[in-house]
Amino acid sequence: MRLTAWVHGRVQGVGFRWWTRSRALELGLTGYAANHADGRVLVVAQGPRESGEQLLRLLQGGATPGRVTKVVADWSEPTEPIVGFSER
C-alpha cells in the first residue's frame, strides 16, 4: 500500500519531518516527508497497510511536534519502489 498524507498546521521548523521519519522507520515503512511552500508537509509512506494506518493515526494524534490541524490522506497501490525513508 501507499499512503499519501498532506499534513496541515504548524508543522515546519519544529522537527516534524524528523519525527515522521523515525515513526515510519519503526513501523517498517519506506517513503519521505517533504515541506511545501504553503506550510504543509507531504508524507508518502509505502509498506503493509496496517503499518500505514498506524502512521496515519500517529500523524493525526496530539503527540506530534508542532500543531497538526488536519490530515488529508489517500491510499493507493505503490507505483515505484522507494528505499529507506527520507526528509526532503
N, C-alpha and C positions, 0 to 999 in steps of 0.2 A: 504494500500500500504506500501511497504518497500523501502526506498531509501538507497542505499549503495553508498557512495561517497568517493573516495580517493582524498585527497587534497594535492597537491604538492606545494612546495615553502618553504619560511622561516616561518613555522607555528608551530614550537615547541619552548617553552620557552618564548612565547610572550603573553600568555593569550588566545590563540586561542580556546582551548577546553572549557574554562570557557565561552567565548563569544558565542560559538556554543551552549552550553547547555542553556544559557539564551535565545537565539533566538528561539531554539526548544521548550522550555517550554512556551514561549509567544505564539507560534503557536499551542500549544496543542499536541505536538509530544512526543513520548517516544523513548528511544534508548540510544546511547552512542557515545562518541568521544574518540578515543584511539590513543596515539602516537605509532609509529612503528620505529624500529631501523634504517630504511633507511631515516628517516626525514619526512615521510608523516604522515598525520593524517587520520585515518579511521573514517568516520561518518556513523552511522547506525541510521535511523530515521523511525519510524512507525506511521501511522495515516492517515488522509484524504490526498488524492493525491494533492489537491490544496495547503495544508499546506506544504507538502514535496517539491512542486515546488517552493513555496515562500522561503523555507530554501535554496534550491539549488541556487536560484538567489542571495540570500544574501552571500552564500559561494563564488560565482563567482564574486560578486561585489567588489568594491575597498575600502569598509569601514571595512574590517576585520582587526584584529590585525595581525601584521607581513606582509608578502607579499605572496599572492597566485599567482602562475604562471599557474596552471592548475588544473581543477577538472574533474575527470573521474567518471561518475555516471551511475548507473544501477538501474532499477526498477524491483521489483518482488513482489510476494504475501508474506505476513508475514508467517514465519514457526513456530514461537513461540511467545507468548505474552511477552512483555517487560514492566516492571513497572518503571515509572519515566524516567529520563534522567541523565546518569552518565558520569563522566570523568574517563577514565581508563588510 
